[in-house]
Amino acid sequence: MMTEARKETGPMKATAPSRWRRTVNLAALTAVGVLAVAGCGSGDVITYDLPAQSARYSFETETNGVKTVWEYMSDRPAKPDTPTSQPCIADAIVKDPGKCRPEPLIFLRYDLGLELDNTAKTGGLHPITVTGYYQDRLSKPPTVTELRVEASVDGGKTWQPAITTRAAAQNTFTAQIEHPKRDQAPGGVGLRITATDSAGDTVKQTIPKAYQLR
């Protein structure tokens, strides 16, 4: 998963990365790979100084072609919000790091209803399930209220909305994607998912090739 926690050590002025003054500690895990934001072998942690006041931020990662963009509100924590079983990483490497709290980033989990070879039947409607979730360390996460599913069969040149998208349970949605004939989608099916939660935070994840048709 992605672990991103906000720590405040005093007034923040710069937005450039700083080596030890930690405001945000980042390590991202996307649906298909890991992006480790840390110095290899050096023990360094990439940090960013953010202003104390509430502001909306955008954080973007791309791993193995899967692009994820989060937008979320963040401000200086009034009190720490981290369980003792999962302390902030800065507690171990920063002297007097200040208050720590995970950021409310929405992550997406997929059940694409595929066969063992990661393919789906050509033609007709195909159901998928998408679940939004948050870091376990976030004690009071928002609720995912909206989800939009789009599919592409031409490598991301054009996108079509799912035929239907419905809430199935808390933070969980089902969608019906219309599959063309196999020769009309030789590169497989791509997915673009956009989710919004009750706090107004969003995530958009683009998977250029989610699965192949058979």
C-alpha positions as CSV (number, residue, x, y, z in Angstrom):
1,M,0.0,0.0,0.0
2,M,1.0,3.5,-0.1
3,T,2.2,4.9,3.2
4,E,2.1,8.6,3.4
5,A,2.0,10.4,6.7
6,R,2.1,14.1,7.4
7,K,4.5,15.3,10.1
8,E,5.0,18.9,11.2
9,T,8.2,20.2,12.8
10,G,7.5,23.9,12.6
11,P,6.5,26.6,10.1
12,M,6.9,25.4,6.6
13,K,8.1,27.8,3.8
14,A,9.7,25.7,1.1
15,T,8.1,23.2,-1.3
16,A,11.4,21.6,-2.5
17,P,12.4,18.2,-1.1
18,S,14.4,18.3,2.1
19,R,16.6,15.5,3.4
20,W,15.7,15.2,7.1
21,R,13.0,17.8,7.9
22,R,10.1,15.4,7.3
23,T,6.7,16.6,6.4
24,V,5.6,13.8,4.1
25,N,7.1,10.4,4.0
26,L,6.2,8.6,0.8
27,A,6.3,5.0,-0.4
28,A,3.8,4.0,-3.0
29,L,2.4,0.7,-4.0
30,T,0.2,0.7,-7.1
31,A,-2.0,-2.1,-8.4
32,V,0.9,-3.7,-10.4
33,G,4.1,-2.7,-8.8
34,V,6.1,-0.9,-6.1
35,L,7.5,2.6,-6.3
36,A,9.8,3.1,-3.3
37,V,10.5,6.7,-2.7
38,A,13.7,6.4,-0.7
39,G,17.5,6.6,-1.2
40,C,18.9,3.2,-2.2
41,G,21.3,2.0,0.4
42,S,21.8,5.5,1.9
43,G,19.1,5.5,4.5
44,D,17.8,8.8,3.2
45,V,14.1,9.5,3.1
46,I,12.6,12.0,0.5
47,T,10.6,14.6,2.3
48,Y,8.6,17.7,1.3
49,D,7.9,20.8,3.4
50,L,4.2,21.8,3.2
51,P,2.5,24.9,4.7
52,A,0.7,24.4,8.0
53,Q,-2.7,25.7,6.7
54,S,-5.2,23.5,5.0
55,A,-4.7,23.1,1.3
56,R,-5.5,20.8,-1.5
57,Y,-2.6,18.7,-2.9
58,S,-2.0,16.5,-5.9
59,F,0.2,13.4,-5.8
60,E,1.0,11.3,-8.9
61,T,2.7,8.0,-9.4
62,E,3.3,5.9,-12.5
63,T,4.5,2.3,-12.3
64,N,4.6,-0.2,-15.2
65,G,2.4,2.1,-17.2
66,V,-0.3,2.4,-14.5
67,K,-0.8,6.0,-13.6
68,T,-2.5,7.1,-10.4
69,V,-3.3,10.7,-9.4
70,W,-4.6,11.6,-6.0
71,E,-6.1,14.9,-4.9
72,Y,-6.7,15.5,-1.2
73,M,-6.9,18.0,1.6
74,S,-4.1,18.2,4.1
75,D,-3.2,20.5,7.0
76,R,-1.0,20.5,10.1
77,P,-2.2,17.7,12.5
78,A,-3.5,19.0,15.8
79,K,-2.7,15.7,17.4
80,P,-1.0,12.5,16.4
81,D,-3.1,9.8,14.7
82,T,-1.0,6.7,14.5
83,P,-1.5,3.3,16.3
84,T,1.3,2.0,18.4
85,S,1.5,-1.1,16.3
86,Q,2.3,1.0,13.2
87,P,4.4,4.0,14.2
88,C,5.5,6.7,11.8
89,I,8.8,5.9,10.1
90,A,10.1,9.4,11.0
91,D,9.8,8.5,14.7
92,A,12.8,6.2,14.2
93,I,15.0,8.6,12.0
94,V,14.1,12.2,12.9
95,K,14.8,13.8,16.3
96,D,11.6,15.4,17.8
97,P,9.6,14.8,14.5
98,G,6.4,16.3,15.8
99,K,2.8,15.1,15.2
100,C,2.1,12.4,12.6
101,R,-1.0,11.4,10.7
102,P,-1.5,9.4,7.5
103,E,-3.0,11.2,4.5
104,P,-6.5,10.2,3.4
105,L,-5.6,8.7,0.1
106,I,-8.1,6.4,-1.6
107,F,-6.7,3.1,-2.9
108,L,-8.5,0.8,-5.3
109,R,-8.8,-2.9,-5.2
110,Y,-10.2,-4.8,-8.3
111,D,-12.1,-8.0,-8.9
112,L,-12.1,-8.2,-12.7
113,G,-13.8,-11.6,-13.0
114,L,-11.1,-13.0,-15.2
115,E,-10.1,-16.5,-16.0
116,L,-6.7,-17.9,-14.8
117,D,-5.0,-16.6,-18.0
118,N,-6.3,-13.0,-17.2
119,T,-8.7,-13.0,-20.1
120,A,-12.5,-12.3,-20.4
121,K,-15.0,-13.4,-22.9
122,T,-15.4,-11.3,-26.0
123,G,-18.8,-9.7,-26.8
124,G,-21.6,-8.9,-24.3
125,L,-21.5,-7.3,-20.9
126,H,-18.7,-8.1,-18.4
127,P,-19.1,-7.4,-14.7
128,I,-16.2,-6.0,-12.5
129,T,-16.1,-5.0,-8.9
130,V,-14.0,-2.1,-7.6
131,T,-13.4,-1.4,-3.9
132,G,-12.0,1.8,-2.4
133,Y,-10.0,1.6,0.8
134,Y,-7.6,3.6,3.0
135,Q,-4.5,2.9,5.0
136,D,-5.1,0.9,8.2
137,R,-3.4,3.6,10.1
138,L,-6.1,6.1,9.3
139,S,-8.4,5.9,12.3
140,K,-11.4,7.7,10.9
141,P,-11.3,7.3,7.1
142,P,-14.0,8.9,4.8
143,T,-16.4,6.9,2.8
144,V,-16.1,6.4,-1.0
145,T,-19.3,8.0,-2.3
146,E,-18.9,8.0,-6.1
147,L,-17.1,5.8,-8.6
148,R,-16.8,6.2,-12.4
149,V,-15.6,3.4,-14.6
150,E,-14.4,3.9,-18.2
151,A,-13.0,1.4,-20.6
152,S,-10.8,1.6,-23.7
153,V,-10.3,-0.9,-26.5
154,D,-7.9,1.2,-28.6
155,G,-5.0,1.6,-26.2
156,G,-6.4,4.6,-24.4
157,K,-7.1,6.8,-27.4
158,T,-10.8,6.9,-26.6
159,W,-12.7,6.0,-23.4
160,Q,-16.3,4.9,-23.0
161,P,-18.2,4.9,-19.7
162,A,-19.4,1.6,-18.2
163,I,-23.0,0.6,-19.2
164,T,-23.9,0.6,-15.5
165,T,-22.1,1.4,-12.2
166,R,-23.9,0.7,-8.9
167,A,-22.9,0.8,-5.2
168,A,-22.8,-2.8,-3.9
169,A,-21.6,-2.2,-0.3
170,Q,-19.7,0.4,1.6
171,N,-16.8,1.6,-0.6
172,T,-17.6,-1.1,-3.1
173,F,-19.1,-0.7,-6.6
174,T,-20.0,-3.0,-9.5
175,A,-19.9,-2.0,-13.1
176,Q,-20.9,-3.7,-16.4
177,I,-18.4,-3.2,-19.3
178,E,-19.5,-3.8,-22.9
179,H,-16.9,-6.0,-24.7
180,P,-16.5,-5.8,-28.5
181,K,-15.5,-8.7,-30.7
182,R,-11.9,-9.7,-30.2
183,D,-10.6,-8.4,-33.5
184,Q,-12.0,-4.9,-32.4
185,A,-9.8,-4.9,-29.3
186,P,-6.5,-6.6,-30.3
187,G,-4.6,-4.8,-27.5
188,G,-7.1,-5.8,-24.8
189,V,-9.2,-3.7,-22.5
190,G,-7.9,-0.7,-20.6
191,L,-9.6,0.7,-17.5
192,R,-9.8,4.2,-16.0
193,I,-11.4,4.5,-12.6
194,T,-12.2,7.7,-10.8
195,A,-13.4,7.7,-7.2
196,T,-14.5,10.5,-4.8
197,D,-15.1,10.2,-1.1
198,S,-17.2,12.1,1.5
199,A,-14.4,14.5,2.2
200,G,-14.0,15.5,-1.4
201,D,-10.7,13.6,-1.9
202,T,-10.3,11.9,-5.3
203,V,-8.2,9.3,-7.1
204,K,-8.0,8.5,-10.8
205,Q,-6.2,5.4,-11.9
206,T,-5.5,4.5,-15.5
207,I,-4.6,1.0,-16.4
208,P,-3.8,1.0,-20.2
209,K,-4.1,-2.8,-20.5
210,A,-6.1,-4.4,-17.7
211,Y,-6.9,-7.7,-19.5
212,Q,-7.2,-9.4,-22.8
213,L,-10.3,-10.7,-24.6
214,R,-10.6,-14.3,-25.8
